[in-house]
Amino acid sequence: MINFSEKYGKWVLITGASSGIGEEFARKFSELGLNVILIARRFDRLLKLKNELESKFQNIVLPIEVDLSENNFYEKIENQINDKEIGILINNAGFGYRKDFIESNIDDNVKMVKVNCIAPVILTHKILPKMIERKKGALIFLGSIVAFQPTPTTAVYAATKAFDAYLGDALWYELKKHNIDVVTVNPGGTETEFHLVAKSTMGPFPRTSRNVVDTTLKALGKKPSVVDGFYNKILAVSSRLISRKLTITLAGKISESLYQSK
Ligand SMILES: NC(=O)c1ccc[n+]([C@@H]2O[C@H](COP(=O)([O-])OP(=O)(O)OC[C@H]3O[C@@H](n4cnc5c(N)ncnc54)[C@H](OP(=O)(O)O)[C@@H]3O)[C@@H](O)[C@H]2O)c1
């Protein structure tokens, strides 16, 4: 069993920790004895989680209310995290929705790009230098099975997830020489609030947040990326075996069916 605190550092910073996969990462790392910094907009949720975790485990939980779509979001957290030895950064916060691109709201699309892509770039760039100095650390990115192919009716979201997956995969290579582990986890439909926000259904064989967290931690330090769940692995592989035209068409059909059956 890996001692995560020794291997990476005492603190884990998790964006999007007020629900779903981020909340589950907070539980898991608390169980493992690490201190956690929880970031999201819904502060009441973060406080509730802090109380729960600190009463069960011997760790410190620091909740920070931040909207990651704001241009100056990092200034709001900087002085609260600066003195902490952040060993693991989990770029988890994200949202999407299903709609034809032309019917979607431009402000929502821009916000999505900021939360799903710009915020991970800024946070990673700010937090990495100290990891490099300490010669240890880990980065976790949240991709998706929609990162493997363009996906009509959720075009911008799929593009943001491809961005996250490419960023994570490239950093896996760049940061090896600094002894920093990077993994991108690509979940398929997972039982979280994501689908309420996205106005979508989960599709067949939904997975749990705990499944996604366990899959991630198994892959961390071993490979650049991982797909969560057997069915999702088949979807990811098949998108590489058939033509681009057919891949996009099938992705569109599946995505439309998830939208219509809500
Ligand atoms: N669930 C799935 O089927 C699925 C599949 C593939 C990939 N993913 C990825 O998994 C990650 C986690 O999603 P989830 O499924 O756990 O969904 P979720 O339950 O809806 O959680 C999303 C989290 O992101 C936070 N967030 C959203 N907008 C934010 C903002 N502007 N500023 C700060 N925090 C913000 C939310 O917190 P607040 O609302 O409190 O701010 C929440 O904690 C996402 O990156 C998503 O793309 C999910």
PDBQT file of the ligand as one rigid body, heavy atoms in Angstrom, charges set to zero:
ROOT
HETATM    1  N1  LIG A 301     -20.388  12.375 -14.157  1.00  0.00    +0.000 N 
HETATM    2  C1  LIG A 301     -19.991  11.969 -15.352  1.00  0.00    +0.000 C 
HETATM    3  O1  LIG A 301     -20.699  11.199 -16.029  1.00  0.00    +0.000 OA
HETATM    4  C2  LIG A 301     -18.659  12.417 -15.906  1.00  0.00    +0.000 A 
HETATM    5  C3  LIG A 301     -18.153  11.747 -17.018  1.00  0.00    +0.000 A 
HETATM    6  C4  LIG A 301     -16.931  12.141 -17.546  1.00  0.00    +0.000 A 
HETATM    7  C5  LIG A 301     -16.215  13.168 -16.951  1.00  0.00    +0.000 A 
HETATM    8  N2  LIG A 301     -16.727  13.817 -15.866  1.00  0.00    +0.000 N 
HETATM    9  C6  LIG A 301     -15.937  14.919 -15.285  1.00  0.00    +0.000 C 
HETATM   10  O2  LIG A 301     -15.812  14.740 -13.902  1.00  0.00    +0.000 OA
HETATM   11  C7  LIG A 301     -15.588  16.000 -13.270  1.00  0.00    +0.000 C 
HETATM   12  C8  LIG A 301     -16.443  16.088 -12.023  1.00  0.00    +0.000 C 
HETATM   13  O3  LIG A 301     -17.814  16.101 -12.382  1.00  0.00    +0.000 OA
HETATM   14  P1  LIG A 301     -18.923  15.300 -11.555  1.00  0.00    +0.000 P 
HETATM   15  O4  LIG A 301     -19.420  14.219 -12.415  1.00  0.00    +0.000 OA
HETATM   16  O5  LIG A 301     -18.455  14.982 -10.190  1.00  0.00    +0.000 OA
HETATM   17  O6  LIG A 301     -20.073  16.428 -11.533  1.00  0.00    +0.000 OA
HETATM   18  P2  LIG A 301     -20.746  17.259 -10.348  1.00  0.00    +0.000 P 
HETATM   19  O7  LIG A 301     -21.254  16.351  -9.289  1.00  0.00    +0.000 OA
HETATM   20  O8  LIG A 301     -21.713  18.179 -11.026  1.00  0.00    +0.000 OA
HETATM   21  O9  LIG A 301     -19.520  18.095  -9.750  1.00  0.00    +0.000 OA
HETATM   22  C9  LIG A 301     -18.964  19.182 -10.436  1.00  0.00    +0.000 C 
HETATM   23  C10 LIG A 301     -18.143  20.002  -9.458  1.00  0.00    +0.000 C 
HETATM   24  O10 LIG A 301     -17.559  21.108 -10.182  1.00  0.00    +0.000 OA
HETATM   25  C11 LIG A 301     -17.791  22.294  -9.429  1.00  0.00    +0.000 C 
HETATM   26  N3  LIG A 301     -17.894  23.471 -10.299  1.00  0.00    +0.000 N 
HETATM   27  C12 LIG A 301     -18.676  23.660 -11.379  1.00  0.00    +0.000 A 
HETATM   28  N4  LIG A 301     -18.555  24.927 -11.838  1.00  0.00    +0.000 NA
HETATM   29  C13 LIG A 301     -17.671  25.548 -11.007  1.00  0.00    +0.000 A 
HETATM   30  C14 LIG A 301     -17.151  26.876 -10.929  1.00  0.00    +0.000 A 
HETATM   31  N5  LIG A 301     -17.538  27.835 -11.791  1.00  0.00    +0.000 N 
HETATM   32  N6  LIG A 301     -16.266  27.170  -9.945  1.00  0.00    +0.000 NA
HETATM   33  C15 LIG A 301     -15.904  26.229  -9.047  1.00  0.00    +0.000 A 
HETATM   34  N7  LIG A 301     -16.365  24.968  -9.056  1.00  0.00    +0.000 NA
HETATM   35  C16 LIG A 301     -17.243  24.636 -10.026  1.00  0.00    +0.000 A 
HETATM   36  C17 LIG A 301     -19.118  22.048  -8.711  1.00  0.00    +0.000 C 
HETATM   37  O11 LIG A 301     -19.162  22.843  -7.531  1.00  0.00    +0.000 OA
HETATM   38  P3  LIG A 301     -20.126  24.106  -7.306  1.00  0.00    +0.000 P 
HETATM   39  O12 LIG A 301     -21.347  23.938  -8.163  1.00  0.00    +0.000 OA
HETATM   40  O13 LIG A 301     -20.420  24.065  -5.838  1.00  0.00    +0.000 OA
HETATM   41  O14 LIG A 301     -19.285  25.278  -7.679  1.00  0.00    +0.000 OA
HETATM   42  C18 LIG A 301     -18.974  20.572  -8.337  1.00  0.00    +0.000 C 
HETATM   43  O15 LIG A 301     -18.292  20.442  -7.116  1.00  0.00    +0.000 OA
HETATM   44  C19 LIG A 301     -15.897  17.061 -14.342  1.00  0.00    +0.000 C 
HETATM   45  O16 LIG A 301     -14.680  17.594 -14.826  1.00  0.00    +0.000 OA
HETATM   46  C20 LIG A 301     -16.597  16.292 -15.444  1.00  0.00    +0.000 C 
HETATM   47  O17 LIG A 301     -16.331  16.848 -16.712  1.00  0.00    +0.000 OA
HETATM   48  C21 LIG A 301     -17.929  13.465 -15.325  1.00  0.00    +0.000 A 
ENDROOT
TORSDOF 0
